[in-house]
Amino acid sequence: MKLRWAEPALAALALVVARVIAATWRIRVRGSEHLAALRSSGRPFVFVLWHSRILPLLYHHRHEGVVLLISRHRDAEHLARLAERWGYRFVRGSSKRGGEVGLLGIVRNLQEGNVAAVTPDGPRGPAEKVKPGALAAAQHAGAALLPIGARASSAWWLSSWDRFCIPKPFAAIEIVYGPPVEVPPGKEELRHGIGVVEAALQAVTYPP
């Protein structure tokens, strides 16, 4: 009972610690021309990223009004609170709970001209394997998918399903954008797009 009572306080402390550590990171960016081209076009698009790298990428794109797809799972509540502090909006849903509702929310936001972000291997894996939800949402809304990855010079790796990455204080973080991926209409195009996006995410997460 005592541990359960302490959970909210520990979660609040973790959020403060995350914000303090993030402020010390030294970030450099590669492939920013891909992001700039999409922004200048005025088209809606979806950031796609592996779940394990969400923390440094959330920090880098804070206060831009990006719409996140956040799981209804209890473990995602801490992430939702941090994202809200960093200026994100979100819709709730996942591949297991309320997935269709969440993806419809992403489609509506894209159709309204907003930028969204989805972890296509979330919320519970398998890690670094693309599921079709993000691609289907972009396909339906006529939006592009923008692969984005991050790697840190030093980090803690949690023993979670995705080996969640928490860059250490003063870590050098390289953020990489890949070329946008288009998924034309059709089931065959969707199936093909899964492999394309998976390869693109590997390229930006583990660049040479």
N, C-alpha and C positions, 0 to 999 in steps of 0.2 A: 504493500500500500504506500509506503514512504517513497519508493522509487517512482511509482505511478504519479504521486502528487508532485514530485520534483521534475517530471518530464517537461512541462511548459517552461519552467525557469531555465532548464538546461538548453532547451530549443532556442529560447530568446538569447541566451549567452552565446550559443553557436552562431546565430545570425550576426551578432555584434563582432565576434571574432573573425568571421568570414569577411565582413566589410573592412575591418582593419587590415587584415592580411592582403586583401585584394588591392588596397590602395598602395601597397609597396611593390606590386608587380611591375616589371619593365617589359612593355609590350612592343613588338615590331610586327609589321603586317606585310604579307606577300599576296599578290594577286588582287590588289584593291581595285584594279581597273575593271574587273568583272562586276564588282558591287557598284562601282560608279556608273557603268553603262546601264545597268538595270534601273538604278535610281533616276538617271537622266531620261530614260525612256518613259517613265511614269507608269510602267506596268506593275501590277502586284506580283509579288514573288514569295517563295517559301524558303527560308534558311533550313537546310537539312544538316544534321550533325549527330554524331554518336552520343549516346546518353552519358558515357563516361567523361566527356569533355565539356559538359554543359556549364560548369561553374565559371571557368575563365571566359567562355564565350558570352555568358549572361552578363558578366561584368563589362566586357568590351562594348557591348551594344546596349548598355543601360540608358534609360531615359530617352529612348527613341520611339516609344509607343508600340513596340513589336507585340504581336498577339501570340501567346504560347498555348500549346495543347498540353495541359497538365493532367496527370492521372488522378482518378478519384481515390486511389489507394492512400491509406493513412500516412505512409512513408513520404508521400509527395507533398504533404502539408507544409513541411519546413521549407522545401524548395519554393512553393507557392508564396509563402510569406516573404522570402528573400527577393523573389522576382517582383513582387508588388512594391517592395521598398525601392527597387531599382527602376521603377517606372514602367513595368510590363503590365499588359492586360492579358487575360487568359480565359480560355474556355476549358471546361472540365470534361474528361472522358478518357478512355483508353481502349486498348484492344480487347480487354476482358470485361470492363465495366463501363457501360455507356459510350462505347466506342463510336457508334454511328452518330450519336448526338454530338460528340466532340468534333468529329470530322465535318459534320454539317455546319457547326459553328465556325470552323476554319474556312470552309467554302464561302459562307456568308461574308466573313471579314475580307476575304480576298476579292470577292465581287464588289465590295464597297471601296476597294482600292487600298486596303491595309496590307502591311507586311506581316507574315506569320513565321513561326519557327516550330519545327517538329523534330523529335528524335525518332527516326523510323525503326530503331531497334528497341524502343521503350514500350511499356514501362518496366517489363520484367524479362526482356530478352527473347531469344538468345542474343548475346552481345555481338554487335557488328554484323548483324544479318538484317537486311532491309525487309520490312513488311510493307504491304502495298498501300496502306492508308494515306500516307502523305502524298504519294504519287497520284492516287485516285482523286484526292482533294484538289491538287494543282491541275490535273487533267480536266476536271469538271469546271473549274473556274477559269481555265485558259491562262494559268499562271506558270511562270518558270520556277524551277528548283535551283537554288544556289548552294552547292556543297561548301561547307566551312569546317575547318579543323583547327585544333590547337595542340601544341606540345610544349612542355615546360622543361627547363633545365634541371629543376629539382622539384619533387612532388611527393606527397603521401598518396598511396594507392590503397583504397579500402578493400576489404575482403568481401565485397558485394558481388552480385551476379555480373556486373559490368566492370569491376575494378575501378570504381569511381575515382577520378583524379582531383586532388586538391593541391594545387601548386603551393610550394613553401614560400615563406616571406622572402621578398626580394628576388624571386625566381625570374629568369628571362623567359618570356612566353612568346612563341612564334605563332601567329594566327595566319592561316592560309585560306584564301578563297579560290575555288576552282571555276572553270567555265560553267555558265548556266546549262541546265539540262532541260530539254523540252520533251513532254510526253504527249504526242498527238492522240486524238480520240481512238478508242478501240481496245479490246481486251488483249490482243496480241501486242499492241504497242505498250500497254501497261506491263505485261510480263517482261518484255524486252527492257523496259525502263528500269525495272528492279535491278537487273544486273549492271546496267550503266551507272545508276546512282551508287550502288554498292562499291563499284570500282572507283568512282569519283571520290567517295568518302575515304576510302583507303588511301588514295593519292594525296588528299589534303591533310590527312591525319598523320601519315607516315611518309612525308616528302623525303626525297633523296638528299 
